[in-house]
Amino acid sequence: MNSHPISRRTILKGMGAVTVGLPFLEEMWTPRLHAADANTVPTRAFNVFFGLGIPAPLQKEGYDGVLEPLKPLSQKLLVMRGVDHVRADEKGSNAHYDGAAAAFTAEPPDGEAKAGGGSIDQMIRHAAYPKGLPAGMVPTLVGGTFFRRSRVGRYVHSYNPDGTVAATMQEKPRDLFDRVFGSLAPTDGSPDARRERLKRSVLDTVVDQYRFYTGQNSPLGHTSRTRIAEHLERIREYEQRAFAMNDKTEDAPPLPPNSKIPHGGTADPGGEGIDITLEELTSEWRLMADLYALAIQTDRTRFGSLTFLAAGERIRLTGNYEYNGRKVFEFNDKAQRRKSGSGGCSHEWWHEFRENKKNEELRAHAHMKMREVAYFLSRLDGKDSIDANGKTILENSLITISTESGDGRHNDIKRELSGIFHACTGAGGRFKTGQILDVNAEGLDVYNTMLTTMNVPKHLGPEKRTPTKIDSIRA
């Protein structure tokens, strides 16, 4: 075996735009890496958004309540309660708009499709890589599963320092896969072109390189060769799931639908909401989460945002919801609300939240959202997500999780835009994970403390405003 180390950025390149990143291998280690030098781990920051929020009183229950699905990851998370976004209030608007725009920016929106400033991930990106990311990377990856569409801020949560959208939203598994690994060939959108795409795999174009790295002349040992084979098989598996591809044959099957859930105008018919099953919702989301995690694991992207349900989401959910083998709830929003259209959507449980009631339906929906957020986070905390310092991507990255509202009732600005749920990962030991803290501070100060801790020289908000450091969140 050739004992010379290979680069962490080694990739397989195929024809056209196809680029397949390799997993982290033993041969990518050097003596310096063995010393666990923090500089060997790339800087990464991602924003994870979920719609409608968690009322502040429910956050006080900690992991005994709706946050239960996050408990297995609790030692790698810092939960921050009492984060205030009241400065983001926009007269005549509500948290579905201004609260969602404030998530990760701490500022009100600047129009229909622009935030009031940069988001956490992009501020870090521009500071960490002022000359741009390594060649071949996806600069910013934005994706998610959502259905409410009236304003961009409802579902996009990655913004450049000037407030413009940092990247095009990828809302279909096919599109996300192609964004990460590239397209085989330009497509004109015709049925024939799309059918041709289904006959082929992006891995077809890297066969020769695959044979080199797994063959006798490979610079890799047996363990790494096996891992590459398994890694490419996993890419193939996700590709098949994303494109509904069968085994490649000369007689390809008819073009399957792009997705099992609505997109575009059909996803938001006049704001009246859609009917969807829990299985349909979570199956699509988990494929998106798997693909997004794979993009991070293969070092194809280091910054961006992922959305699970938009701000003010309107869906009528049905299905049996289980967690850890126990039945939590039977979703049937339309029947339980005894209304049709928008009135029958889960959205309304938030507007009807009352501290002195059981809020059973809201609790079930919020618990389910945390289960799906935890699903994504867990993808970055396993054996496929080990970094050069021996820790997982989840531990090394700054992943910030937030939402739009602290209550859901539009009749009280402070209640609606205060107590916004926030959590973050440790970013390589920079933040105080394993705790639930009552920070009781303005979001702008929390975010700027996070940026300062990540060595970002610029700050969010007005230039003349004196910032307050929230040292309680720093390790």
Wavefront OBJ file of the C-alpha trace (Angstrom):
o trace
v 0.000 0.000 0.000
v 1.123 3.558 -0.721
v 1.506 5.196 2.692
v 1.409 8.801 1.464
v -1.627 10.640 2.810
v -4.270 11.854 0.391
v -6.078 15.148 0.609
v -9.276 15.598 2.613
v -10.600 17.368 -0.474
v -9.983 14.385 -2.783
v -12.997 13.915 -5.036
v -14.012 11.806 -7.977
v -14.809 13.898 -11.026
v -16.915 12.672 -13.878
v -17.955 14.212 -17.145
v -19.877 17.434 -17.085
v -20.620 18.747 -13.612
v -20.533 15.440 -11.743
v -18.466 15.587 -8.548
v -18.523 12.848 -5.921
v -16.806 13.621 -2.647
v -15.064 10.856 -0.728
v -15.726 10.096 2.936
v -13.020 10.827 5.492
v -10.466 8.006 5.324
v -7.539 6.873 7.461
v -5.108 7.911 4.718
v -6.311 11.497 5.021
v -4.768 11.623 8.496
v -1.288 13.069 9.046
v 0.767 13.374 12.252
v -0.658 16.857 12.610
v -4.148 15.452 12.309
v -3.384 12.840 14.931
v -2.612 15.725 17.258
v -6.246 16.810 16.738
v -5.286 20.308 15.667
v -8.545 22.259 15.472
v -7.413 23.857 12.204
v -7.752 20.502 10.434
v -11.531 20.576 10.850
v -13.316 22.801 8.333
v -15.478 25.645 9.555
v -19.139 24.795 9.001
v -22.390 26.557 9.910
v -25.957 25.560 9.122
v -29.366 26.924 10.093
v -32.206 24.465 10.750
v -35.685 25.995 10.762
v -39.032 24.476 11.741
v -42.361 26.223 11.334
v -44.844 27.627 13.895
v -42.576 27.431 16.924
v -42.765 26.061 20.455
v -44.710 28.204 22.943
v -42.394 29.473 25.658
v -44.334 27.799 28.520
v -43.811 24.398 26.872
v -40.074 25.044 26.590
v -39.926 25.232 30.396
v -40.716 21.502 30.534
v -37.307 20.747 29.060
v -36.811 17.250 27.705
v -39.838 15.975 29.635
v -42.178 17.663 27.174
v -42.194 18.309 23.445
v -38.390 18.495 23.363
v -38.180 14.804 24.267
v -36.891 13.693 20.811
v -33.842 15.933 21.288
v -32.904 14.263 24.581
v -30.609 11.582 23.039
v -28.556 14.470 21.611
v -28.841 16.697 24.677
v -25.142 16.502 25.608
v -24.290 17.914 22.182
v -26.869 20.696 22.224
v -27.231 24.014 24.002
v -30.898 24.966 24.369
v -31.433 28.711 24.846
v -34.710 29.972 26.274
v -35.927 33.529 26.490
v -34.503 34.794 23.188
v -36.274 38.027 22.222
v -36.899 39.114 18.616
v -39.236 42.036 19.387
v -36.950 44.410 17.460
v -37.932 42.447 14.348
v -41.591 43.453 14.657
v -42.880 45.010 11.473
v -46.078 47.016 11.779
v -48.993 45.358 10.018
v -47.163 42.049 9.837
v -46.885 39.024 12.136
v -44.377 36.388 13.186
v -45.083 34.269 10.129
v -43.246 37.019 8.247
v -41.100 39.108 10.572
v -40.397 36.362 13.088
v -39.350 33.986 10.313
v -37.103 36.649 8.769
v -35.539 37.272 12.179
v -34.602 33.604 12.573
v -30.790 33.524 12.192
v -30.619 37.268 11.280
v -32.268 38.938 14.333
v -33.601 41.647 12.019
v -36.996 42.354 10.405
v -37.432 41.636 6.680
v -36.510 44.183 4.037
v -39.354 43.581 1.594
v -40.940 40.419 0.250
v -37.769 38.504 -0.622
v -34.987 40.071 1.391
v -33.872 39.868 5.009
v -32.750 42.794 7.124
v -29.182 41.506 7.152
v -26.990 38.450 6.917
v -27.766 35.114 8.535
v -25.436 33.396 10.990
v -24.149 30.854 8.488
v -23.308 33.418 5.812
v -21.619 35.836 8.212
v -19.359 32.964 9.278
v -18.813 31.832 5.701
v -17.611 35.251 4.532
v -15.296 35.606 7.528
v -13.842 32.089 7.381
v -13.408 31.994 3.601
v -12.968 35.594 2.414
v -11.449 34.391 -0.877
v -14.132 31.787 -1.426
v -14.489 28.104 -0.632
v -12.284 25.426 -2.226
v -13.008 24.860 -5.900
v -15.821 22.485 -6.721
v -17.839 22.989 -3.569
v -21.476 24.041 -3.371
v -20.973 27.485 -1.780
v -24.310 27.426 0.038
v -26.895 24.656 0.141
v -30.495 25.611 0.879
v -33.201 22.955 0.965
v -36.237 21.718 2.778
v -39.791 20.419 2.872
v -42.478 23.101 3.036
v -45.846 24.108 1.581
v -46.579 27.739 2.575
v -45.082 29.986 -0.066
v -46.406 33.553 -0.043
v -43.081 35.114 1.014
v -39.535 33.858 0.563
v -38.779 34.460 4.232
v -41.248 31.765 5.188
v -38.946 29.016 3.956
v -35.490 30.372 2.991
v -33.170 30.899 5.961
v -29.750 31.663 4.544
v -28.980 35.276 3.608
v -25.913 37.106 2.380
v -24.616 40.023 4.513
v -26.668 42.426 2.374
v -29.849 40.473 3.092
v -30.219 38.847 -0.315
v -31.003 35.150 -0.584
v -27.748 33.168 -0.415
v -28.800 30.321 -2.713
v -31.709 28.896 -4.664
v -34.056 26.774 -2.565
v -33.995 23.061 -3.406
v -37.342 21.572 -2.432
v -37.294 18.285 -4.370
v -34.978 15.370 -3.640
v -34.015 15.133 -7.330
v -33.002 18.767 -7.426
v -31.063 18.566 -4.180
v -29.195 15.485 -5.374
v -28.233 17.151 -8.653
v -27.253 20.354 -6.867
v -24.806 18.397 -4.688
v -23.444 15.799 -7.102
v -24.074 17.490 -10.426
v -26.115 16.745 -13.512
v -25.114 14.115 -16.032
v -25.940 16.357 -18.936
v -27.880 19.537 -19.641
v -31.584 18.840 -19.703
v -34.125 20.819 -21.642
v -36.908 19.730 -19.316
v -38.591 17.561 -21.928
v -39.997 14.135 -20.999
v -37.349 12.432 -23.147
v -34.498 14.271 -21.403
v -35.876 13.424 -17.982
v -36.357 9.781 -18.934
v -32.747 9.668 -20.116
v -31.634 10.950 -16.709
v -33.456 8.056 -15.064
v -31.533 5.489 -17.096
v -28.181 6.582 -15.761
v -26.396 7.182 -12.490
v -23.906 9.927 -11.685
v -21.629 7.082 -10.560
v -21.447 5.824 -14.154
v -19.080 8.704 -14.926
v -16.594 7.967 -12.133
v -16.205 4.221 -12.704
v -12.518 4.425 -13.738
v -11.582 6.448 -10.663
v -13.596 4.131 -8.454
v -11.672 1.153 -9.848
v -8.369 2.918 -9.179
v -9.149 3.689 -5.539
v -10.481 0.191 -4.869
v -7.968 -1.732 -7.033
v -4.477 -3.166 -6.491
v -2.680 0.112 -7.242
v -4.806 2.087 -4.836
v -3.013 4.285 -2.260
v -5.609 3.063 0.239
v -5.675 0.150 2.672
v -8.308 -2.571 2.724
v -10.500 -0.787 5.273
v -10.600 2.431 3.266
v -11.221 0.611 -0.005
v -14.204 -1.093 1.570
v -15.449 2.196 2.940
v -15.283 3.858 -0.473
v -17.261 0.996 -2.005
v -19.887 1.299 0.732
v -19.918 5.081 0.399
v -20.586 5.015 -3.340
v -23.250 2.382 -2.830
v -24.919 4.740 -0.358
v -24.846 7.549 -2.917
v -26.395 5.171 -5.424
v -29.077 4.230 -2.891
v -29.993 7.873 -2.251
v -29.975 8.564 -5.978
v -32.386 5.704 -6.541
v -34.653 7.005 -3.803
v -34.518 10.548 -5.139
v -35.190 9.609 -8.740
v -37.269 6.458 -8.170
v -34.762 4.635 -10.348
v -34.803 0.900 -10.895
v -31.747 -1.164 -11.798
v -30.340 0.180 -15.039
v -31.655 -1.661 -18.057
v -31.997 -0.868 -21.721
v -35.738 -0.559 -21.276
v -36.045 2.130 -18.634
v -39.385 2.428 -16.816
v -41.818 5.253 -17.570
v -40.963 8.557 -15.949
v -42.147 8.468 -12.315
v -43.500 11.578 -10.608
v -40.842 13.950 -9.314
v -42.110 13.711 -5.769
v -44.921 12.197 -3.764
v -45.904 15.511 -2.213
v -47.122 18.772 -3.792
v -44.731 21.486 -4.940
v -45.171 24.894 -6.502
v -48.666 26.324 -6.654
v -50.314 23.017 -5.813
v -48.475 23.026 -2.473
v -50.197 26.239 -1.397
v -53.622 26.547 -3.058
v -54.618 30.069 -2.130
v -53.356 29.660 1.419
v -56.085 27.133 2.182
v -53.679 24.324 3.055
v -53.290 20.771 1.812
v -54.157 17.297 3.037
v -51.113 15.145 3.694
v -50.318 11.995 5.650
v -47.570 11.755 8.231
v -45.917 9.057 6.109
v -45.874 11.277 3.006
v -44.493 14.218 4.966
v -41.739 12.442 6.861
v -40.654 10.162 4.001
v -39.872 13.115 1.760
v -38.289 15.122 4.575
v -36.049 12.250 5.639
v -34.799 11.736 2.112
v -33.994 15.450 1.944
v -32.302 15.235 5.354
v -30.286 12.187 4.260
v -29.118 13.919 1.081
v -28.274 17.130 2.919
v -26.290 15.216 5.538
v -24.479 13.289 2.795
v -23.483 16.590 1.167
v -21.882 17.664 4.451
v -20.236 14.286 5.086
v -18.594 14.327 1.651
v -17.468 17.942 2.164
v -19.508 19.149 -0.781
v -20.948 21.964 1.322
v -20.147 23.729 4.582
v -22.852 26.390 4.831
v -26.568 26.721 4.278
v -30.003 26.080 5.731
v -32.557 23.306 5.947
v -36.275 23.858 6.521
v -38.838 21.472 7.975
v -42.196 23.140 7.332
v -42.477 26.838 6.583
v -43.424 29.732 8.809
v -47.192 29.733 9.239
v -47.369 26.289 7.651
v -50.867 25.158 6.636
v -51.330 21.424 6.375
v -54.115 19.071 7.434
v -52.131 16.160 8.756
v -53.415 12.618 9.249
v -51.719 9.513 10.559
v -50.660 7.560 13.610
v -47.694 9.226 15.316
v -45.356 6.992 17.300
v -42.115 7.694 19.104
v -39.805 5.072 20.592
v -42.380 2.357 20.087
v -45.240 4.151 21.848
v -48.235 5.856 20.312
v -48.098 9.585 20.947
v -51.107 10.826 18.990
v -53.459 10.144 16.109
v -53.249 13.137 13.752
v -56.467 14.147 12.005
v -56.438 17.930 11.941
v -59.500 18.435 9.785
v -61.713 16.144 11.865
v -60.341 17.355 15.189
v -60.846 20.980 14.212
v -64.211 20.234 12.597
v -63.401 22.679 9.841
v -62.260 22.583 6.238
v -59.793 24.737 4.342
v -57.340 26.829 6.320
v -59.474 26.532 9.439
v -58.826 22.803 9.517
v -55.031 23.138 9.454
v -52.617 22.460 12.315
v -51.598 26.124 12.040
v -54.683 27.020 14.094
v -53.615 25.030 17.164
v -50.869 27.622 17.707
v -53.262 30.554 17.519
v -55.446 28.831 20.118
v -52.625 28.041 22.543
v -53.495 28.765 26.177
v -51.218 28.154 29.145
v -54.072 26.772 31.279
v -55.164 24.171 28.715
v -53.753 20.789 27.741
v -52.964 21.903 24.160
v -52.807 18.222 23.253
v -52.848 18.694 19.483
v -50.205 21.422 19.482
v -47.993 19.325 21.742
v -48.208 16.372 19.382
v -47.329 18.476 16.349
v -44.407 20.163 18.134
v -43.121 16.815 19.411
v -43.221 15.446 15.857
v -41.266 18.448 14.566
v -38.560 17.813 17.156
v -38.433 14.152 16.136
v -37.742 15.139 12.546
v -35.178 17.805 13.482
v -33.451 15.199 15.650
v -33.465 12.788 12.703
v -31.352 15.205 10.656
v -29.002 16.017 13.519
v -28.424 12.336 14.217
v -27.264 11.798 10.617
v -24.274 13.986 11.466
v -23.413 12.161 14.670
v -22.612 8.614 13.541
v -19.694 6.629 12.155
v -20.132 8.219 8.717
v -19.618 11.672 10.220
v -16.231 11.415 11.942
v -13.897 14.367 11.434
v -10.110 14.503 11.555
v -10.083 15.252 15.283
v -12.091 12.108 16.052
v -15.275 14.042 16.860
v -18.427 14.042 14.776
v -19.544 16.699 12.334
v -22.399 17.483 14.731
v -19.923 18.276 17.489
v -17.540 20.266 15.275
v -20.097 22.360 13.382
v -22.238 25.285 14.433
v -25.771 24.135 13.704
v -28.352 26.634 14.919
v -31.980 25.545 15.289
v -34.802 28.052 15.519
v -38.298 29.009 14.458
v -40.666 31.932 13.991
v -42.706 32.425 17.151
v -42.586 32.123 20.921
v -46.329 31.681 21.300
v -48.395 31.797 18.119
v -50.953 34.408 19.102
v -50.791 37.514 16.939
v -52.512 39.810 19.461
v -49.439 40.405 21.630
v -46.140 41.372 19.970
v -43.993 40.679 23.023
v -45.508 37.276 23.597
v -45.314 36.407 19.914
v -41.731 37.544 19.345
v -40.231 36.763 22.747
v -39.197 33.376 24.063
v -38.281 32.075 20.605
v -36.900 28.542 20.786
v -33.202 28.357 20.010
v -30.660 25.585 20.213
v -27.174 25.157 18.816
v -24.383 22.624 18.682
v -20.972 23.124 20.248
v -18.952 24.264 17.213
v -15.859 22.370 18.299
v -16.254 23.136 21.991
v -16.968 26.849 21.647
v -20.461 26.724 23.160
v -21.766 25.332 26.424
v -23.557 22.174 25.304
v -25.353 19.734 27.599
v -27.409 22.528 29.152
v -30.719 24.346 28.939
v -30.068 28.021 29.687
v -32.486 30.858 30.341
v -30.522 33.523 28.484
v -33.367 36.082 28.570
v -31.629 38.309 26.053
v -32.210 39.984 22.733
v -31.632 37.732 19.755
v -29.247 40.255 18.234
v -26.929 39.976 21.243
v -27.145 36.179 21.256
v -26.306 36.010 17.546
v -23.471 38.524 17.776
v -21.981 36.612 20.712
v -22.107 33.494 18.571
v -20.405 35.300 15.683
v -17.691 36.756 17.905
v -17.049 33.294 19.330
v -16.694 32.019 15.754
v -14.077 34.724 15.050
v -16.335 36.840 12.829
v -15.136 40.479 12.981
v -18.410 41.999 11.747
v -21.659 42.039 13.681
v -25.360 42.101 12.900
v -27.665 45.038 13.513
v -27.135 48.808 13.587
v -23.517 49.961 13.495
v -23.981 52.412 16.388
v -25.769 49.941 18.653
v -23.686 48.863 21.647
v -23.739 45.057 21.786
v -24.131 43.052 24.970
v -22.092 39.864 25.275
v -24.022 36.787 26.403
v -21.091 35.005 27.968
v -23.330 32.364 29.566
v -23.590 30.519 26.247
v -19.826 30.359 25.687
v -17.798 27.391 26.873
l 1 2 3 4 5 6 7 8 9 10 11 12 13 14 15 16 17 18 19 20 21 22 23 24 25 26 27 28 29 30 31 32 33 34 35 36 37 38 39 40 41 42 43 44 45 46 47 48 49 50 51 52 53 54 55 56 57 58 59 60 61 62 63 64 65 66 67 68 69 70 71 72 73 74 75 76 77 78 79 80 81 82 83 84 85 86 87 88 89 90 91 92 93 94 95 96 97 98 99 100 101 102 103 104 105 106 107 108 109 110 111 112 113 114 115 116 117 118 119 120 121 122 123 124 125 126 127 128 129 130 131 132 133 134 135 136 137 138 139 140 141 142 143 144 145 146 147 148 149 150 151 152 153 154 155 156 157 158 159 160 161 162 163 164 165 166 167 168 169 170 171 172 173 174 175 176 177 178 179 180 181 182 183 184 185 186 187 188 189 190 191 192 193 194 195 196 197 198 199 200 201 202 203 204 205 206 207 208 209 210 211 212 213 214 215 216 217 218 219 220 221 222 223 224 225 226 227 228 229 230 231 232 233 234 235 236 237 238 239 240 241 242 243 244 245 246 247 248 249 250 251 252 253 254 255 256 257 258 259 260 261 262 263 264 265 266 267 268 269 270 271 272 273 274 275 276 277 278 279 280 281 282 283 284 285 286 287 288 289 290 291 292 293 294 295 296 297 298 299 300 301 302 303 304 305 306 307 308 309 310 311 312 313 314 315 316 317 318 319 320 321 322 323 324 325 326 327 328 329 330 331 332 333 334 335 336 337 338 339 340 341 342 343 344 345 346 347 348 349 350 351 352 353 354 355 356 357 358 359 360 361 362 363 364 365 366 367 368 369 370 371 372 373 374 375 376 377 378 379 380 381 382 383 384 385 386 387 388 389 390 391 392 393 394 395 396 397 398 399 400 401 402 403 404 405 406 407 408 409 410 411 412 413 414 415 416 417 418 419 420 421 422 423 424 425 426 427 428 429 430 431 432 433 434 435 436 437 438 439 440 441 442 443 444 445 446 447 448 449 450 451 452 453 454 455 456 457 458 459 460 461 462 463 464 465 466 467 468 469 470 471 472 473 474 475
